[in-house]
Amino acid sequence: MSAFPGEARATFAANYPEVPHKLAHKLADHPLLELEALARLAEALPETSIEYNRGDVPIGIAEKPGSTGMAIGETIRTISQSGSWAVLKNIEQHADYAALLASLLAELRPAIEARTGAMLKTQGYVFISSPQAVTPYHFDPEHNILLQLRGHKAMTQFPAGDARYAANEVHETYHTGGARELAWRDEMAAGGSEWPLAPGEALFVPVMAPHFVRNGPEASVSLSITWRSEWSFAEADARAFNAVLRRIGIQPGSTGRWPSRNLVKAFGWRVLRKLRGGV
């Protein structure tokens, strides 16, 4: 049975890759995504694939929040009371979750590849959050669909590529090894669009669209399915090349949102990276 109904797949095809939109899904009761199954997955994943901390944080933070002192398994099993936020990264490291991720993306592959070419670097993330927890203001380099499985949350999303919400210099720093957290100013709130999510609903997030998330009054579980494209890599590499230009005193023009506008700079960065011995 398809996880995304036909109407959802049609909506996705009409809006991908630049327009945020909601989709219906049928994954809310999947046994691999129950709390106990996720606690066992977290305990089996390498430490580098687990991040968890206090959930009572502001929208904008300058560094990672502090720990609650609890182990990851206990954090997840008691998420309704632990006051925490946790993410399990690269769940495709486990065969069962790899199969789940592959099946979900296969349903959308025709629409994706028609617009942005081959799906590259497919990855899955699970977010487990306590009531009222906040995921601070940040951006991500992937094409992303966030599927709400348990509880309610609201994502406030801002236009991708708009320097009012994430300055060009911040993008450049991120793509040369910096953090993804963004500085927050209360006056920016008017430019965001709030997207409430309930179990059975999903939200598409364009590449590098700044956003923050607030949980509702219950514990929340969400699955994020992500992929990269040559477009997303070209933008990332062009941003990194701009950082090099800025360091040598050249004021670079901003990157574009489509590959043809970024290919020259992207190629320049790839040559530099190879000369430096990078991968």
C-alpha positions as CSV (number, residue, x, y, z in Angstrom):
1,M,0.0,0.0,0.0
2,S,1.3,3.5,-0.9
3,A,2.2,5.7,2.0
4,F,1.4,8.8,-0.1
5,P,-2.1,8.8,-1.6
6,G,-2.4,9.7,-5.3
7,E,-3.7,13.2,-4.5
8,A,-0.6,13.8,-2.3
9,R,1.7,12.7,-5.1
10,A,0.0,15.0,-7.6
11,T,0.3,17.9,-5.1
12,F,4.0,17.2,-4.6
13,A,4.6,17.0,-8.4
14,A,2.9,20.4,-8.9
15,N,4.9,22.2,-6.2
16,Y,8.4,20.6,-6.1
17,P,11.1,21.8,-5.7
18,E,10.5,25.4,-4.5
19,V,7.0,25.8,-3.0
20,P,6.3,24.6,0.5
21,H,3.1,22.5,0.7
22,K,1.3,20.0,2.9
23,L,0.8,16.3,2.0
24,A,-1.3,13.5,3.4
25,H,0.5,10.2,4.4
26,K,-0.5,6.8,5.8
27,L,2.6,6.1,8.0
28,A,1.4,7.2,11.4
29,D,0.9,3.6,12.8
30,H,4.0,2.0,11.3
31,P,5.6,-0.4,13.8
32,L,9.1,0.8,13.1
33,L,8.1,4.3,14.2
34,E,6.6,3.4,17.6
35,L,8.5,4.8,20.6
36,E,9.9,1.5,21.8
37,A,11.2,0.6,18.3
38,L,12.8,4.0,18.1
39,A,14.4,3.7,21.5
40,R,16.0,0.4,20.4
41,L,17.1,2.0,17.2
42,A,18.7,4.9,19.1
43,E,20.6,2.4,21.3
44,A,21.9,0.6,18.3
45,L,23.0,3.6,16.3
46,P,26.6,5.0,16.7
47,E,26.9,8.0,19.0
48,T,27.7,10.2,16.0
49,S,24.2,9.5,14.7
50,I,22.4,10.7,17.8
51,E,21.8,14.2,19.1
52,Y,19.7,15.0,22.1
53,N,19.4,17.9,24.5
54,R,17.0,20.0,26.5
55,G,13.9,21.0,24.7
56,D,13.1,24.2,26.6
57,V,15.1,26.5,24.4
58,P,14.4,29.8,22.6
59,I,13.8,30.1,18.9
60,G,17.3,31.6,18.3
61,I,20.4,30.1,20.0
62,A,24.1,30.7,19.4
63,E,25.2,27.2,20.4
64,K,23.9,23.7,21.1
65,P,21.6,23.5,24.2
66,G,22.8,21.6,27.3
67,S,22.1,17.9,28.0
68,T,19.4,16.6,30.3
69,G,21.8,14.0,31.8
70,M,19.6,11.1,30.6
71,A,20.6,8.3,28.3
72,I,19.1,8.3,24.8
73,G,16.9,5.2,25.4
74,E,15.5,6.6,28.6
75,T,15.0,10.0,26.9
76,I,12.8,8.5,24.2
77,R,10.9,6.1,26.4
78,T,10.0,8.9,28.8
79,I,9.7,11.6,26.2
80,S,6.4,12.8,27.5
81,Q,8.1,13.9,30.8
82,S,11.8,14.2,29.9
83,G,11.7,17.8,28.7
84,S,13.9,16.8,25.7
85,W,14.5,17.1,22.0
86,A,16.2,14.2,20.1
87,V,17.1,13.4,16.6
88,L,18.2,10.0,15.2
89,K,20.3,10.6,12.1
90,N,20.9,8.4,9.1
91,I,18.4,5.8,10.2
92,E,19.1,4.1,6.9
93,Q,22.1,2.6,8.6
94,H,19.7,0.0,9.9
95,A,18.4,-2.4,7.1
96,D,14.7,-2.2,8.1
97,Y,14.8,1.6,8.1
98,A,16.8,1.7,4.9
99,A,14.0,-0.3,3.2
100,L,11.3,2.0,4.6
101,L,13.2,5.2,3.4
102,A,13.7,3.6,-0.1
103,S,10.0,2.7,-0.4
104,L,8.8,6.2,0.6
105,L,11.2,7.9,-1.8
106,A,10.4,5.5,-4.6
107,E,6.8,6.7,-4.6
108,L,8.0,10.3,-5.3
109,R,11.0,9.5,-7.5
110,P,9.3,10.2,-10.9
111,A,8.3,13.7,-9.8
112,I,11.6,14.4,-8.2
113,E,13.8,13.3,-11.1
114,A,11.6,15.1,-13.6
115,R,12.5,18.4,-12.0
116,T,15.9,18.1,-10.3
117,G,17.4,15.0,-11.7
118,A,18.7,11.9,-9.9
119,M,18.1,11.7,-6.2
120,L,21.5,11.8,-4.5
121,K,22.5,11.0,-0.8
122,T,19.1,9.9,0.4
123,Q,18.9,10.0,4.2
124,G,16.3,9.6,7.0
125,Y,16.0,11.3,10.4
126,V,13.6,10.8,13.2
127,F,12.7,13.7,15.6
128,I,11.3,12.8,19.1
129,S,10.3,15.8,21.2
130,S,8.7,16.5,24.5
131,P,5.6,18.7,24.9
132,Q,6.3,22.4,24.0
133,A,9.8,21.6,22.9
134,V,11.4,24.0,20.4
135,T,13.7,23.2,17.5
136,P,15.6,26.5,17.1
137,Y,15.8,28.6,13.9
138,H,18.1,26.9,11.3
139,F,18.3,25.7,7.7
140,D,19.2,22.4,6.1
141,P,20.9,21.6,2.8
142,E,18.6,18.8,1.7
143,H,15.2,18.6,-0.1
144,N,13.1,17.5,2.8
145,I,9.6,16.1,3.6
146,L,8.7,16.1,7.3
147,L,6.0,13.5,8.1
148,Q,4.2,13.9,11.4
149,L,3.6,10.6,13.2
150,R,2.6,11.4,16.8
151,G,1.5,14.5,18.5
152,H,1.2,18.0,17.0
153,K,3.7,20.6,16.0
154,A,3.9,23.8,14.0
155,M,6.8,24.7,11.7
156,T,7.3,28.3,10.8
157,Q,9.1,28.5,7.5
158,F,10.8,31.5,5.8
159,P,11.6,32.0,2.0
160,A,14.6,30.1,0.8
161,G,17.4,32.2,-0.6
162,D,16.1,35.5,0.9
163,A,19.0,37.2,2.6
164,R,16.7,39.0,5.0
165,Y,16.2,35.7,6.8
166,A,19.7,34.1,6.4
167,A,22.5,36.4,5.2
168,N,24.7,35.3,2.3
169,E,27.7,35.3,4.6
170,V,25.9,32.8,6.9
171,H,25.3,30.4,4.0
172,E,28.9,30.7,3.0
173,T,30.1,29.9,6.6
174,Y,27.8,26.9,6.8
175,H,29.0,25.5,3.5
176,T,32.6,25.8,4.5
177,G,32.1,23.9,7.8
178,G,30.1,26.2,10.1
179,A,26.9,25.6,12.1
180,R,23.4,25.6,10.7
181,E,21.8,27.5,13.5
182,L,20.8,31.0,12.6
183,A,20.6,34.3,14.4
184,W,17.0,35.3,15.3
185,R,15.4,38.7,15.5
186,D,11.8,39.1,16.6
187,E,11.0,41.4,13.7
188,M,11.6,38.6,11.2
189,A,8.6,36.7,12.5
190,A,6.2,38.6,10.2
191,G,8.0,37.1,7.1
192,G,7.3,33.5,8.2
193,S,4.5,31.1,7.3
194,E,3.2,28.8,10.1
195,W,2.4,25.2,9.0
196,P,0.5,23.2,11.7
197,L,1.1,19.5,11.5
198,A,-1.0,16.6,12.9
199,P,-0.5,12.9,12.6
200,G,-1.0,11.8,9.0
201,E,0.2,15.2,7.6
202,A,3.5,16.0,6.0
203,L,5.3,19.2,5.0
204,F,7.7,19.8,2.1
205,V,10.6,22.1,3.1
206,P,12.7,23.5,0.2
207,V,16.5,23.4,0.3
208,M,17.9,25.9,2.8
209,A,14.5,27.4,3.7
210,P,15.0,28.8,7.3
211,H,12.6,27.4,9.8
212,F,11.9,26.7,13.5
213,V,9.5,24.3,15.1
214,R,7.3,24.4,18.2
215,N,5.7,21.3,19.6
216,G,2.2,21.1,20.9
217,P,1.0,19.9,24.3
218,E,1.9,16.2,23.6
219,A,5.1,14.4,22.9
220,S,5.9,14.4,19.1
221,V,7.4,12.0,16.7
222,S,8.3,13.0,13.1
223,L,10.1,11.4,10.3
224,S,12.2,13.5,7.9
225,I,13.0,11.9,4.5
226,T,15.6,13.8,2.6
227,W,17.6,13.8,-0.6
228,R,20.1,15.9,-2.4
229,S,20.3,16.9,-6.1
230,E,22.9,18.3,-8.4
231,W,21.0,21.6,-8.0
232,S,21.4,21.5,-4.2
233,F,25.1,20.5,-4.4
234,A,25.7,23.2,-7.1
235,E,24.2,25.9,-4.8
236,A,26.2,24.7,-1.8
237,D,29.5,24.6,-3.8
238,A,28.8,28.1,-5.3
239,R,28.2,29.4,-1.7
240,A,31.5,27.9,-0.6
241,F,33.3,29.5,-3.6
242,N,31.8,32.9,-2.7
243,A,33.3,32.5,0.8
244,V,36.7,32.1,-0.9
245,L,36.1,35.2,-3.0
246,R,35.1,37.2,0.1
247,R,38.2,36.1,2.0
248,I,40.4,37.6,-0.8
249,G,38.6,40.9,-0.8
250,I,36.1,40.3,-3.7
251,Q,32.5,41.1,-3.0
252,P,30.7,38.2,-4.7
253,G,27.3,38.3,-6.2
254,S,24.6,36.1,-4.6
255,T,24.0,32.6,-5.9
256,G,20.9,31.6,-7.8
257,R,18.3,29.0,-7.0
258,W,18.8,26.9,-10.1
259,P,21.9,25.0,-11.2
260,S,22.6,26.9,-14.4
261,R,23.2,30.1,-12.4
262,N,25.6,28.3,-10.0
263,L,27.6,26.0,-12.2
264,V,30.7,28.2,-12.9
265,K,31.2,29.0,-9.2
266,A,30.4,25.4,-8.2
267,F,33.0,24.1,-10.7
268,G,35.5,26.6,-9.3
269,W,35.0,25.3,-5.7
270,R,35.3,21.7,-6.9
271,V,38.6,22.4,-8.5
272,L,39.9,24.2,-5.4
273,R,38.7,21.4,-3.2
274,K,40.5,18.8,-5.4
275,L,43.7,20.9,-5.4
276,R,43.5,21.0,-1.6
277,G,43.2,17.2,-1.4
278,G,39.5,17.2,-0.5
279,V,37.1,14.5,-1.3
